[in-house]
Amino acid sequence: MAQHVQSLIEHYGYFGIIVILIGGIVGLPLPDEVFLTYVGYSVYRESLEHIQALVSALIGAMGGITLSYYIGRRFGLPLLQKYGPKIHITEQKIDFTKKMFKKVGPFLLIVGYFIPGVRHLTAYIAAINNYPYKKFAFFAYTGAFIWTFTFITLGKVLGEKWRFVGYYLSHYSIYVILLFVLVMLMVYYLLKKRNVQK
């Protein structure tokens, strides 16, 4: 991984950071956190400038999440309405998902970056649920800044120990995912109970 990233950065510089993150956010199977940490390590080695690296990463993350939103807005809901009933996704379920996203949408858009797999879905879900673009952009871009800043700075601070991030992510990310799913199920249950009472 390090050799491929180093080669990419050497050949394409900050533009390479942008392209990799756009692909990673849209859904390509790329270890985004490890990549960002390595970018931070490159800042530590002074082969990249800190501000330029942060700006490039932010542009890439924002570009990827915006592209995902556009794809979901353009193709998501019509496909759900056409094929959803065949897989038990009814109009009622779509409407309920819209309501739930209104409740926890900002949380998902900001924190979702830190949950492997979730950051690839939040923009599609937001778009399918017709979440207003201005709100989406505010929370999604805020999350993008926090996420990129966190891992690039972590790589810079850790220096030669930057590989520990990949180790801990590979060993403990499943627990983070399980906790996230549990929280979402609890939120779903509470919202459903409230709707029944109404």
C-alpha positions as CSV (number, residue, x, y, z in Angstrom):
1,M,0.0,0.0,0.0
2,A,2.7,2.5,1.0
3,Q,4.7,1.9,-2.1
4,H,1.7,2.4,-4.4
5,V,0.6,5.5,-2.6
6,Q,4.2,6.9,-2.6
7,S,4.4,6.2,-6.3
8,L,1.1,7.9,-6.9
9,I,2.0,11.0,-4.9
10,E,5.4,11.2,-6.6
11,H,3.9,11.1,-10.0
12,Y,0.6,13.1,-9.5
13,G,1.2,15.0,-6.3
14,Y,-1.8,16.7,-4.8
15,F,-3.9,15.9,-7.8
16,G,-3.4,12.2,-7.0
17,I,-4.8,12.8,-3.5
18,I,-8.0,14.3,-5.0
19,V,-8.5,11.5,-7.5
20,I,-8.0,8.7,-4.9
21,L,-10.4,10.2,-2.4
22,I,-13.1,10.9,-5.0
23,G,-12.9,7.2,-6.0
24,G,-12.8,6.0,-2.4
25,I,-15.9,8.1,-1.4
26,V,-17.9,7.0,-4.4
27,G,-17.4,3.4,-3.4
28,L,-14.2,2.0,-4.8
29,P,-12.6,-0.5,-2.3
30,L,-9.8,1.8,-1.2
31,P,-8.5,2.1,2.4
32,D,-9.2,5.8,2.7
33,E,-8.1,6.2,6.3
34,V,-4.8,4.5,5.7
35,F,-4.3,6.6,2.6
36,L,-5.0,9.8,4.5
37,T,-2.7,8.7,7.3
38,Y,0.1,8.1,4.8
39,V,-0.5,11.5,3.4
40,G,0.0,12.9,6.9
41,Y,3.2,10.8,7.1
42,S,4.3,12.4,3.8
43,V,3.8,15.8,5.5
44,Y,5.9,14.6,8.4
45,R,8.7,13.6,6.0
46,E,8.2,17.0,4.3
47,S,7.6,15.5,0.9
48,L,4.1,17.3,1.0
49,E,3.1,20.6,2.5
50,H,0.5,20.3,5.3
51,I,-2.0,23.0,4.1
52,Q,-1.8,21.9,0.4
53,A,-2.3,18.2,1.5
54,L,-5.3,19.1,3.7
55,V,-6.9,21.2,0.9
56,S,-6.4,18.5,-1.7
57,A,-7.9,15.9,0.6
58,L,-10.8,18.1,1.4
59,I,-11.5,18.7,-2.3
60,G,-11.3,15.0,-3.0
61,A,-13.7,14.1,-0.1
62,M,-16.1,16.9,-1.1
63,G,-15.9,15.9,-4.7
64,G,-16.6,12.2,-4.0
65,I,-19.5,12.9,-1.6
66,T,-21.1,15.4,-4.1
67,L,-20.8,12.9,-7.0
68,S,-22.4,10.2,-4.8
69,Y,-25.2,12.6,-4.0
70,Y,-25.7,13.4,-7.7
71,I,-25.8,9.7,-8.7
72,G,-28.3,9.0,-5.9
73,R,-30.5,12.0,-6.9
74,R,-30.4,11.2,-10.6
75,F,-30.9,7.4,-10.5
76,G,-31.7,6.3,-6.9
77,L,-35.4,7.0,-6.3
78,P,-36.7,6.1,-9.7
79,L,-35.0,2.7,-9.5
80,L,-36.3,2.2,-5.9
81,Q,-39.9,3.0,-7.0
82,K,-39.6,0.7,-10.0
83,Y,-37.9,-2.3,-8.5
84,G,-38.4,-1.7,-4.7
85,P,-41.7,-3.5,-4.3
86,K,-40.0,-6.7,-5.8
87,I,-37.6,-6.7,-2.8
88,H,-40.2,-5.5,-0.3
89,I,-39.2,-1.8,-0.3
90,T,-42.6,-0.2,-0.3
91,E,-43.5,3.5,-0.6
92,Q,-44.3,3.5,3.1
93,K,-40.8,2.3,3.9
94,I,-39.3,4.9,1.7
95,D,-41.4,7.6,3.4
96,F,-40.3,6.3,6.8
97,T,-36.7,6.3,5.8
98,K,-37.1,10.0,4.7
99,K,-38.4,10.9,8.1
100,M,-35.6,9.0,9.9
101,F,-33.0,10.7,7.8
102,K,-34.5,14.0,8.7
103,K,-33.9,13.1,12.4
104,V,-30.4,11.7,12.2
105,G,-29.2,12.9,8.8
106,P,-26.7,15.5,10.1
107,F,-25.3,12.9,12.4
108,L,-24.9,10.4,9.6
109,L,-23.3,12.9,7.2
110,I,-20.7,14.1,9.8
111,V,-19.9,11.0,11.7
112,G,-20.5,8.5,8.9
113,Y,-17.0,9.3,7.4
114,F,-15.4,7.5,10.4
115,I,-17.5,4.3,9.9
116,P,-16.1,2.0,7.2
117,G,-18.8,1.4,4.6
118,V,-21.2,4.0,6.0
119,R,-19.4,7.0,4.3
120,H,-20.0,5.3,0.9
121,L,-23.8,5.2,1.5
122,T,-24.7,8.4,3.3
123,A,-24.8,10.6,0.2
124,Y,-26.9,8.0,-1.8
125,I,-29.4,7.8,1.1
126,A,-29.5,11.6,1.4
127,A,-30.2,12.0,-2.3
128,I,-32.8,9.2,-2.5
129,N,-34.6,10.8,0.4
130,N,-34.6,14.2,-1.3
131,Y,-32.5,15.7,1.5
132,P,-32.0,19.4,0.6
133,Y,-28.7,19.9,-1.1
134,K,-27.8,23.0,1.0
135,K,-28.2,21.0,4.2
136,F,-26.5,18.0,2.8
137,A,-23.5,20.2,1.7
138,F,-23.2,21.9,5.0
139,F,-23.1,18.7,7.1
140,A,-21.3,16.5,4.5
141,Y,-18.5,19.1,3.9
142,T,-18.1,19.7,7.6
143,G,-17.7,15.9,8.1
144,A,-15.2,15.8,5.2
145,F,-13.1,18.5,6.8
146,I,-13.1,16.8,10.3
147,W,-12.3,13.4,8.7
148,T,-9.5,14.5,6.5
149,F,-8.0,16.8,9.1
150,T,-8.1,14.0,11.7
151,F,-6.3,11.4,9.7
152,I,-3.7,13.6,8.0
153,T,-2.8,15.2,11.3
154,L,-2.7,11.8,12.9
155,G,-0.2,10.6,10.3
156,K,1.9,13.7,10.8
157,V,1.9,13.3,14.5
158,L,2.7,9.6,14.5
159,G,5.5,9.9,11.9
160,E,7.2,6.6,11.4
161,K,4.5,4.9,13.4
162,W,1.8,5.8,11.0
163,R,1.2,2.1,10.1
164,F,-0.4,1.6,13.5
165,V,-3.5,3.3,12.2
166,G,-4.0,0.6,9.6
167,Y,-3.4,-2.1,12.2
168,Y,-6.0,-0.8,14.6
169,L,-8.5,-0.2,11.9
170,S,-8.2,-3.7,10.5
171,H,-8.6,-5.2,14.0
172,Y,-11.2,-3.0,15.7
173,S,-13.3,-1.4,12.9
174,I,-15.8,-4.3,13.1
175,Y,-16.7,-3.3,16.7
176,V,-17.2,0.3,15.6
177,I,-19.5,-0.9,12.8
178,L,-21.5,-3.1,15.2
179,L,-21.9,-0.3,17.7
180,F,-23.1,2.0,14.9
181,V,-25.6,-0.5,13.6
182,L,-26.9,-1.0,17.2
183,V,-27.4,2.7,17.7
184,M,-29.2,3.0,14.3
185,L,-31.5,0.1,15.2
186,M,-32.3,1.8,18.5
187,V,-33.1,5.1,16.7
188,Y,-35.2,3.2,14.2
189,Y,-37.2,1.4,16.9
190,L,-37.8,4.7,18.9
191,L,-39.0,6.5,15.7
192,K,-41.2,3.7,14.7
193,K,-42.7,3.5,18.3
194,R,-43.3,7.3,18.2
195,N,-45.0,7.1,14.8
196,V,-47.3,4.3,16.0
197,Q,-48.3,6.3,19.1
198,K,-49.2,9.3,16.8
